[in-house]
Amino acid sequence: MHHNEKEDTIVALATPPGIGAIGVIRLSGPQAISIANLVFKGKDLLAQASHTIHFGKVMDGKVVLDEVLVAVFVAPRSFTKENVVEISSHGSPYILQKIINLLISQGARLAKAGEFTKRAFMNGQFDLAQAEAVADLINADSEASHMAAMNQMRGGFSEKIKSLREELIHFASMIELELDFAEEDVEFADRDQLRALIISLQKEISLLIESFSLGNVIKNGVPTVIAGKPNAGKSTLLNTLLNEEKAIVSDIPGTTRDFIEDEIHINGISFRFIDTAGIREARDKIEALGIERTFAKMKAASVIIYLIDLLEETLEEILNEKEKLDALGIPYLFVGNKTDKVEAEQLEKLEIHFPDIILISAAKDQHIDHLKSRLTQLVHLDKFRTGDTIVTNIRHIESLTNTQKALDDTIEGIHRHVTGDFLAMDIRQSLHHLGEITGEITTEDLLGNIFSKFCIGK
C-alpha cells in the first residue's frame, strides 16, 4: 500500500442485506461529502450544516437511480469522527448495489469488515473494549447480554481498568526514578505500599476474571441439561418449555439418542438446553454411549433440571438419585413429573421427604411457570443487575490472566528483595497486559483480529 489507507473514503451497506423498506449506505472519510455531492441532485451538500437531512435523487449521469434521503455529519461530529454521509434509499438489493458501485466509481472504496468501528477507535471516539462492545451490542439477543454490552460500551469496564493502570504507573515511575539515583541507594517507592497495592489490584482482577463465567453465560446462554431416567418425560418437558415439537417423544425407553440444542428466554436470561439421552444402567452398547455422554454433558452444564418419574420410582430410588446429583456439585432443580397421574397422598409424602421438590406435569403443562421462576433463581444474576462490571470477552480474560501472572511475579520479587529494575520490568509487564484490553497497547495483528470479526458496514 503506497497511499495511506486512513485517507480513503470508505463505503458500505449499513443495514442488513436482503429486501427491506429502506436500505442505508454509509460513507466515511475526508471525501465522504464531496463524493456524495457528485451523484446527488437536490442541494449542494457541501454547503449544508452538520446533522441535517436532505431529500433528492441519486443520479448516474442522466439516469435516476432512486429518490433518497441524505444525512450529513461533518467531522469530528460523527461516529467515526470523520465526515460521514448516510444515504437512505429504497431497500431493493439491486438499487443499493447500483448506488454503492456508483460511489466507488466516484472515488470511494468498499469498507473492510469492522472498518467504520476501527476508525472510530483510531480517531479516539472510544477505546478498544468499547469498540468490541459495539459488536456485542449488535449480537445481543437477550436483555442480560444487552445490558452487559451497554455497560461495556459506556465504558464501565474501561474505567475500572484505567484506574488500576494509573495506580501501577505511579509506582513504576517511582521505581524508575530510583534507578536514576542508583549510587545514592534511595527508595522512592515504598515496597510495603507497593505490595498492598498489588494485593488489592489482584483482588479486583480476580473478581473480573470470576465474572467471566457469568459473562459467558450472559452472552451465550446458560447451558442447561434436562436429565432423568428414560421416560421420565424429558422430551415432553423440553417441548413444553419450548412450546414446540423439537425432540422425539416415544414410549420406548431411551429413544432420545441425540443432543438437541435449543434456547428459551426467561426474565431476560437465555437458557440453552443441552438435551441428553436417559440416565440409567445401560442395556445395550449404543445406549451405554448415550449415558457416558450424558454424564459428560451434565458436567458441562451450569444448571441441571432433574426429572423424577412419579409413576415408576420408589422413595428409595429417588433418594439414591438425589445423592448422585448432590455429588456432582452443580446447581440443580429436583422435579417430580406426571403429577396428573398420581394420588394426592403420594405427592404430600414426597414433599415431606423432599421439601424443595418441584411437582409438575409436563404433558398437561402444569406448574411450568413455577419451574421457570425457580430456574432463574438458580443463576445468580443479581450481581449483574446491580451493574457490577462483567467481563464477557475471551480476549479480555486472557489479558487479565496475564496481568495477574505478572503481578504474582512482582509480589514474588518484592518478597525476594530483587533490585528495582527487575520490579519495574514486572510492573511494566502488567501494565502492558492491562493496556491491551482498552487498546492503549495495540498491534496491527490484534486490531486486524478484532475488527475482522465484525460485519461489513459496521
N, C-alpha and C positions, 0 to 999 in steps of 0.2 A: 504494500500500500504506500504509494509515494505521497498521496494527499492525506490530510488529516480527517479521519472519519468523523470527528466531532463537528466538523464544519458542514457535513452533509445535512440536507433536509430529508427527513425520513417520512415515509407514508405507509399506512396500513389500515385495514378494516378494523374498527374498534368494537363493532358489535359481533355477536356470534354468526358464523357462516350459516347459510341456509336462507329460506324465504321468510321475510318479516315485513311488517308495515313500513318500518324505517330501517335504513342502514346508515351507520355513521363512519365516515372516513376521517382519520386523524393525520394531520401533518405536523411535524415539529422540526424546528431548526431555523437558522438565520433567514433562509429564503421562504419560509412557510407562507407568509402573507403575500409576497410578490408572486410566487408560483401560482397560488390560488387565484390571484388577481388576473393572471394571464388568461384563465379559462372561464372566469365568472363575469356574467353580464348582468348589471343591475346598478352597482355603485362601485366607486373606486375604493377597494378595501384598504389601500394604503392610507387613505385619509380618515379611516374610521377609528373611533376610540376603542380602547381595550374593553373586553366583556360586553360586546354588543353583537346582535344577531341581525343578519340581512337576508332578505328574500331576493332571489333572482334565478338565472338559468346558468347551467354549465354548458358551454359551447365547445364543440370540437370543430374549429373552423366555422362553417356556416350551419353545422348540424346541431340542433338542440339535443343534448343527452338527457337532461332532466331538469325539472324545477326543483330548486333546493333551498335550504336554509343554511347560511354560513355563519358560524360563530368565530369571532376573532379574539384571541388572547395575546396581548403584547408582552414580550419579555420585560421583567422577570416574573410577571404576574400570571403564571400558568403552572400546570402540573410538572412540566419538565424544566421550568424557569427559562425556556426558550420561547421564541414566537411559536404559537400554536394556532392551527385552524382546524375546526371540526365542521365537516360538510355533512348535513343530514339530507339524504335523498330517499327516494322510494326503495323499498328493500328487495328489489329484484337482483339476484346474484349477477345477472348479465349486465345490468346498468352499473352496478357497483364496480365490477371488474373493468368496464369501459372507462369509468371516471378515474380509477386508480392508474390504468395504463396511460391515460391522457396526462395525469400529473407526473408520471415517470418520464414521459416524453418531454415534459417541460423542465426537467432537471431534478426531480425528487428521486430518491431510491427507496426500494422496498425495505421496511424495517426488519431487523432480525428479531428473534424471539426475545421478549422482555426488554427490548431496546429503549422503549419510552421510559420504563421504570428505572432502567440503568442510568439513563441520562438525568433523571430526577435525582438519583443518588449522587451521581458525579457532580451535579451542579449544586449539591448541598441542600436539596429540598428536605431530605431526611437521611437517616443513617441506614446501614445495611439491614439491620434487624427489622427496621420499619419497612424497608423495601420488600423484604421477604413476606412481611405480614400482608402486603398487598395481594400476593399470590394466594396466601391462606384465606384471605377475605373472599376472594373470587371463588374459592373452592369450598367455602364453609357451607355445610348442609344441615347444621343443627344450631340451635340457639347457643349452646355451650361453645361450639367451635367459633361461632361468630363473635361472641364476647371475648374469647381469648385473643382472636386475631385483632379485634378493635383495640384492646388494651395494648397489644404489642405495637400496633400501628400508631397509636397516640404517644408511644414512646415510654410506656410504663417500664418495660423491661430494660430499655436502653438507659433510662435514668439510673436504675439500680446499678447497672454495670459501670456507668460513668463514675458514680460516687465511689465505688470500690476502687476503680483505677486511680482516681485522684489521690486517695489516701496513700496508695502504694507509690505513686510517682513522687510524692513528697519525701518519703523515706529513701527512695532510690537516689534522689538528688542529694539528700543529706549524706548518704554513704559515699556518693561520688565526690562530694566536696571533701570528705576526709582524705580521699586518695590524693587530692592536690596538696594536702598538708602532711604527707606521709612521714616526713622527717620528724615533725613535731609530735607524732603519736597522739593525736586528739580524736575524741569520739563525738561527732555531732549528732549521730543517730543513736538514741538510747536503745540498746539491744532489748531491754525488757519491754519497752513500749512497742518496739517493732514486733516482738513475739506476741504481745497481747493483740496487736492489730491483726496479725496474720491469723491468729486463732479465731478472732471474730469474723474475719473475711471467710475463713474456711467454713464456719457455721452457716453464713449466708449462702455460700456456694453450694454446700451440701443440701440446703433447703431447695435451692433452684434445681439441683440435679434430681432430688427426690420428686420434685413437682413434675418431672418429665413423664413419670409413669402415668400420672393424672393427665398431663398434657396430651400424651399419646392417645389415651382413652377418649379425651375430648375431641381430638382431631379425627381419630379413626374408628370411634365407636368402642363400646365396652364388649370385649369378647365374652360371650355368654354361652354356656353349654346347658342343654336340657338333657339330663341323664336319668337313668332308672332302669328297672328290669324290662325285658321285652313286653310289649303290650300294656305297659303302664299308661299308655296314651300320649307318648311324647310327640308323635307326629300330629295327633289331633290338637294338642296344646299349641304346638308351633303354628298350625293352620289358624287356630282361633286367635292367637296373638297377631298373626299377620293378616287376618281376615281374608285369607285366600287359600286355595288349594295348591300348596307348593310341594309338600312332602307326600310320599306314598303312604296310604293308610291301608293296612290289611290285618287280618286276624292271625296270620301265621307268625309265630314268634320270630323276631329277628329279621323282619323283611326290609328294614331301612338300612341298606348297606353302605350308602354313600353319605358323605358330609354335605349338607345343604347349607349354604350361607345366605342369610337374609338379615335385614335390619329393620327395627322399629324405633320410632322416636317417642320417648315418654318424658314429659316435663323438660323438653329442650335437650335431653341427652339421648344419644343414639346407642342402641344395644345391637351388637352384631351377633346373630345366633350361629353357633357352630353346631349343627345337629349331629348326633352320633348314634351309632348302632347300639342296640340294647346291651346293658352291662349284666352279664350273668355268667355262670360257668358254661363255657362254650361247648356246643355239641359237635360241631364239625370244624374243619380247618378254616374255611372262609370266615365263619363266624368268629373263630379264635382270633384271626387277624383283626376283624372288626373291633373286638373288645380290647385287644392290645392298643389299638389306635385310639380307642375311646379314652383309656386311662391317660394316654399321652395328651389327648385333646383336653381332658379335664384339667390337666396340669397347666395347660396353656391358657385356660380361661381365667378371667378376673372374677367371674361370678358363676355359680352353678345353680341351676334350678333342678332339684332332685325330686323325681316323681315316684310316689308310692301307689301301687295298685291296691286300693282299699278292699276290693273284692277278693283278691287272691292271697294277700300276705298276712302272716300272723304277727302278733306283737313282737315275738322273738326275732323274726326275720327283720322287722322294721328297725328294731333296736340295733341289730347287727349292722345294718346298712348305715345307720346314723353314726356308729363308731368309726366305720371306714371313712365316712365323709369328714368327720372331725379330724381324723389323722392326716387328711390331705392338706388341711390348713388354708383352704381357700374359702372366702365368704360364700355361703350357700343359703338357699331357701329350701325348706323341707316342706314338700307339697303333697297332700293326700288327694288323689284323683278319684273320680267316679262317685262323688257323694250322692248323686241322684239314685244310685242303686244300692245304697247301704242304709241299714236301720239307724235311727237317731241315737239309740243307746250306744251302739258301737262307736259312733262319732264322739259322743261325750267321753267315753272311756279313753279314746285316743287323745283327746285334748287334755285329759288329766295327766296322761303319761308324757305327752309332748306338747307343752304349753305353747311353743312357738310354731306349731304346725299350721300350714295354711290349707284349708279344706276347699277344694274346688270341684266343679265338673267341667272338664274341657269340652266335652261333647255338647253340653247344654249351656255353655258359656256363662256358668255361674261363678261369682266371686273373682272373676278375672281382673276386675279393677283393683281389688284388694291386693291381688298378686302383683300387679303393676306398681302400686304405690310402695309396697314392701321392697320391690326390686330397686326403685330409685333410692330408697333409704340406705341400701347396702353400699352404694357407691358414694363415697364421701365427697360430694361436690360443694359442700358448704364453703370449703376453702375458697373455691373459685368464685362463688357468689360474692364473697367479701372483697373481691378484686385483688387478691394476692397475685404476685407475679407468677405466671405459669409458663414453663418452657415447653414448647410444642415441636421444636425443630431439632432434628438429629445432629445437624451441623453445630448448633449452639452447645449441645450436650458434649460433643467431642471437645470443643474449645474449653468448656468449663472443667471437664475431667483433666485435660492437660494443665489447666491453670492450677487445679487442686494439687497435681503432682509436683509442679514447680514450687508451690507454696510449702509442700511437705519437705522438699529439698532445702528450702530456705530455713525452715524450723530446725531441721537436722544440722544445717550449717551453723546456726546460732549456738545450738547445743554443743557442737564440736569446736566452737570458738574459731571458725575459719576466718581468714582475712576479708576485709571489706570488699575487695574486688570480686571475690567468689560470691559473696552475698549479693552484690549488685547484679551479677550475672543471673542468679536465680530469680531475683525480683524482676529484672528486665524480661526474663522468660515468661513469668506470669503475666506481666503487662502485655506482652506480645499476644498471648492466647486470649486474654480478655478483649484486647483491641480487635481481634479477628471477628468477634461477634458483631460489634457495631460498625465495623468497617474502617476504623482508624488505621488498622493494618490490613492492606489488601494486596492481592497479587492478581495478575491478569487471569491466571487459571481459576482462582477462587471465584472471581466475578463471572467469568465465562460459564463456569459450572452452575452458579446460582441462577443467572438470568436465562440460560438456555432452557431451564425447566418451565419458564413462563410460556404463555401462549403468545403468538404473534399479535401485535396490536395493543399489547399492554405495556 
